Amino acid sequence: MEFKRMEATRMFEKYYVLLPRRSAYAALFVLLILAASSARASDDLPHRLLESGRREFAVGNYKQAEFYLRRSVTEAGNGGASDTELVLCLGDLANVLLIQGKTDESEVFLDRAIAILKSRPTVDRRQLPILLGLLGTLYQQTGRLDQTEAILNEALHLGKKLLADEPLYLSDIHNDLGVLHLKTGKRKEAESDFKTALALVGKVENVEMESSDRRASILANLSAVYFVQEKRSLAEQTLLHSIEIVERTHGSEHPNVCALLENLGLLYLEQDDLVRSETVLRRELAIRRTVFGLENASTASAAATLANVLVARNEYEEAGILFAEALKTQEQVLGRGPEVATTLDQFANLLRRTHRDDLAGDMASRAESIRFESAYTVSVRSRRAR
């Protein structure tokens, strides 16, 4: 069936970009521990705001975390903190923005933090490989793969010198390189990267939550390797293990589990197990609605994914409601982007099945118009030289 072939292809794409693109722990909150000894330990306002942002992040309240971290950057930038703490505020804010898909703004703050680290020798340089790794994640999300590999290799080279006693951070870089290698078809290299990352995490004791988060993310990516190697059972087992770690660490409703549930649902869909696929994807959508709200791009994408499964099960009425909900949000949040065109095409497929050919044709035309515009649109962005 055409729909199933389309979704199988889409599943490959989702696995390739599983953690860097959407997962809530794609880029972990990498600055929580490393510079604590060098940051100013005081009750000043920037420090208090930074800690408040981190607490909100830890429980999945990304909007509130962003609110506090923006204030921490403002206060620190006004001279209320050392350069080291300013870099911490910038890096943490960039990470929260990246997780929410605000890549352009995230890159601005990362550029600023990296520039400080490279120009002021008094700042703790151990942060540099961490921020370079985060920038590599951002490059990967925005399709700049050549730049991704170069900057991740730079991060790994510096990390081996500066972070030899911090295996968790080295594991992050190997994990990111593994995702890149998987995305570019280097499956053996990807598997090696992920297994190296897991081994590094295994060296850490007494940091249970950080270790668990990393182990879950690496296992999720390793499941992607097994999927593309057509080891479906092993992919499922590894993904379920990843979900179990997240649930044990954060609870069953934490947003960290969403991307994992989506890929599990798509794995079941690819195996023609529509009942289990629907069950898993309903749970993902419920969590996203609770955590992120209805007017959120990731919630809309989850609604469209579930709608496609319902179409495959001939449950057209609810599928139509979900497609309409997804399309309304995507058009409000994303404008005339490629994801909107995809949803229009999928909605048109449903409408043809229910013999509403005129409306289906209209949606297909709108999708084609968006793709035509995208093909002839050039985005010019000035970047500070590094």
N, C-alpha and C positions, 0 to 999 in steps of 0.2 A: 504494500500500500504506500502511496506517495508520501502521506503524512509521516508514517513510521520511518521511512528512509530519511526524510528531512530531519526528524528528531534524533535519529542515530548520528547523523552528521553533526548536528548541533551539540550532541553530547560530547563528541570528541573535542569540539571547540571549548566546551565548558571545562573539561578535564585539563586541557592544556593551560588554561588560565585560572584554574580553580581558586588558588589562594590569593595571588596578587590582585585579581580583579575585584572580587566581591566579599571574600570572607572577612568576618569581623576580626579575625586574628591573622589576616594575611600578612601584615607587617605588625609584629608584636610590639607591645609598648616598650620599645627597646631601651629606653633611658631610665627605667625605674630604679635600678640599683647602681649601675656602673659608676656614675659621678657623684654618688651621695657623699662620699668622703671629701670631695673637693668643692662641692656646692656649699654655699654659706648656710650653716645650720643655725637658723635664727627664726624669730617670729615676724620678720618683715613681711610686708604685704605681697610682693611677688612670690615669695616662698610659700606663703599660705595659699595663694591662688593656685600655684602649681600643684601642691598636694591635694587641694580640693578637686582639681581637674583629673588627677590620677585616680582618686577614689571613685569619681563618677565613671571614668573609663572602665575601671575594674569590674563594675556591676553592669556594664553595657549601656550606660546612659550617655551616648556619644554627643548628643546635642548639648546637654548640660556640661559635659567635659569640655566641649569646644568653647562654651561661654566663659568658663573659668580660665581656660588656657589663653584665650584671646586677651583677657584682662591681665593675665600674668605677663604676656609679651609686652603689652602697653606699659605696664608699671616698670618692668625690668628695663625696657628701652628708654624710659625717662630717667634712668640713672639710679633706680632703686635696687640694683642687684649687680653682682660681679659679671664679667664677661662669661664665665663658666655657667652661671645660673641662667643668663640670658640665652645661651646656646641650648640649655636644657629646655627652657620654655618654648623656644622656636622649634626644636626637634619634636617635642611632644605634640605641639599644636599641628605641625605638618603631618604627623602620623594620624591624628584624629581626622584631619581633613581628608587624607588619602583613603582612609577606611570608608569614609562617606562618599567617595567618588569625586571629591572636589580637587582634582589633580592640578589644575592651573594654579590655584591659590596655594596648595600644598608645596608646589615646586618653588614658589616665591619665597616661602619661609625656609625651605631647605637650602636654597641658594644663599640666603642671608646668613644662616647658621654656618654653612661650610666656608663662606668667605671670612667670617670671624675667626674660625679655627685655623685657616691657612694664613691669615695676616697678623694674628696676635699670638706670639709664642708663649705668653703667660697662661693661655687657656689649656685645660686638660685635653691633650691631643688624642686620648683614648676614645673620645667621642667621634673622631673623624671617620674611622672605618664603619662605625655604626650608622652614621648619617649617610655615608656613601652607599652603604647597603640599602638603606631606605630609598635613596634616590634611584638606585638600580631597580627597585621594585616599582617605583613610579614610572620610570622609563619603559619597563615591561608592560605596564598597564596601558601606556599610551603608544605602544607599537614601535618604539625606537630600540629594536633588538640589538643592532650593532653597538650602540652606545651602552646598552644594558650590560653586555658581556664585558666590555672594556672597564666599566666602572665597578662591576662586581669583582673582577679580577684585581683591580686596584684595592678594593675594600678587603679582599682576602689576603693580599700581600701585606698590607698595613696591619690587618688584624692578627696575623701570625706573629708580628713583631710586638704589637702593643697590647694584644688581648690574649696572650698565651695562657694566662691564668683565668680566663673567662670563656670556658667552652660553650656556654649557651649562645654567646654572640657569634662565635665562629660557626656554630651550627646553623644560625640564621642565614649566614652568607652562603653556606653549602646548600641549604634548602632553596634559596633564591636561584642559585646557579642550576640546581636540579630542575626547577620549573622552566628556566630558560632552555636548558638542553632538551627537555621533554617537548617544549613548544616548537623547537627547531628540528625535531626528529632524531635527536641523538639519545636514543633510549638507553643504551648501556651506560653512557656517561651520566644520564639522569638517575638511573637506579643506583649507581655508585655514589653520586652526590647525596642522595637521600639516606642511604645506609651509613655514610660517613657522618651525616648530620645526626642520625639516631644514636650512633656510637658516642658522639660528643655530648649529647644530652644525658646519656647514661653515666657519664663521669660525674655528674653533679648530684650532690646530696643536700638535703635540708632546704631546698627551694622548691617545694612540692608544686605550687601552682604554676610557676614559670616553667618548670620542667614538663609538667603535664600539658600545658598549652602548646609548647613546642612539639612534644611528642605527637600530640593529636594532629597538628598541622602537617608534620612530616609524613605521618602514616597516611593522611588523606592524599598527599601528593604521590606517595608510593603506590597507593591503590590505582592512581591514574596510569602509572607505568604498567601495572598488571592488566589494566583494562585495554590499553593499546596493544599489549602483547597477546590479547584474547584469552587471558587467564581470568575469566569472569568470576569464578568461585573465589579465587584468591583476592580479586579486587573487592568483592562484596565483604569478605571476612575482614580485610584490612580497613575498609571504610566503616564497618560496624564497630570495630575496635576503636577507631578514632572518635566516633560518636559517643561511645561508652565512656571514654576518658573525659570528654567535654562535660557530659552529664554528671559524672562523679565529681568533677572539680567545680563546676559552676551551677549545676542544676539543669533540669530538662527544658526550661524555657529561656535559657540564655541565648542571645543572638549568635554567639559563636557556632551554634549547631546548625544554623540555617543553610549555609552553603553545602554542608555535608549532607543534610537531608535532601537538598535539591539534587545533588549528584546521585545519591542512593535511589531517589525516585526515578531519575532518568536511566539509571542502570536497570531497574526493574522494568521500565518501559521498553528498553532495548531488548530485554528478554521476554517481552510479551506478557509480563505479569502485571496486568493493568490494575488489578485490585490492590496489590501492595504498593504500586506506584502512586495511585490515588491517595491511599492512606498516608503515606509519607509526605506527599506534597501538600496535603491539607494541613498537616501539622506544621510544615514550614511556613505556609501562608499565615496561619493563625499566630505564630510567633512574630512574624514580621509586622502584622497589623498591630499587635500589642506594643511592640518595642519601637517601631519606626512610624506607625500611623498609616492611614490610607493614602495620604498624598505624598508618597515616597516612591522613587523610581524602582528601588529593589522590591518593594511590596507589589508594585504594578507588574514587574517582571515575573514574580512568583505567581501572581493571579493568572497571567497569560500561560505560564507553563502548566498549571493545573487545568486550565481551560482546554489545552490541547489534549491532555489525557482524557478529559471528559468527552471530548469530541470522538476520540478513539473508542470510547465506551457507549457512543450514541446517546449521551446525556446532553442533548443540544440546548435545552432551555437554560440550565445553570451555566453551561459553557458560554452562552451568549452574554449573560449577565456579567460574568468574570471578564470577558474580552472588553465589554463596554467600560467597565470599571478601570481596567488596565490602560485602555487607550486614552480615556479622559485624563488620567493622571500623567501618563507619559507625554501627552501633548502639552500639558501645563508645565511640567518640570523639564522635559527634554527638548521641547519645540519640535522641529522637523528633522529629527535625527534618525539614524539607521534602525534603532530599536523600534521606533514608531512604525517605520515601514514594514518591519517584520511582523509586528502585531496586526497591522492592517491586512497583510497577506493571509495571516492565520484566521483572522475574523472573516475574511472573504471566503476562505475555504469552508467555514461553517455555514455561511449564508448560502453558498451553492448547494450544500447538502440539504438545506431546508427550502430549496427552490425559490430563494430570494435573489435571483440572478442580477437584477438591476442594481440593487444595493451592493451586491458583491463586486460588480464591475466598477462601481464608483470607488469602493475602497481600494481595489487593485490599481486603479488609475492614480489615486492619491499616493499609494506606495511607490509606484513607478516615478511619479513626479519628484518625490523626496530623493529617490536614488539618483535621478538625473541631476538634481541640484547638487547632491553630494559629489558626484563625479566631476563637476565643473567648478567646485568651490576650492579655493586655495586658502589655507589658514597660514597667515604670516605672523610669527611670534618672535619678538626680540628676546634674546637670552643673554644674560651676563656671561662674559667669557670666564672660563674656569681655568 
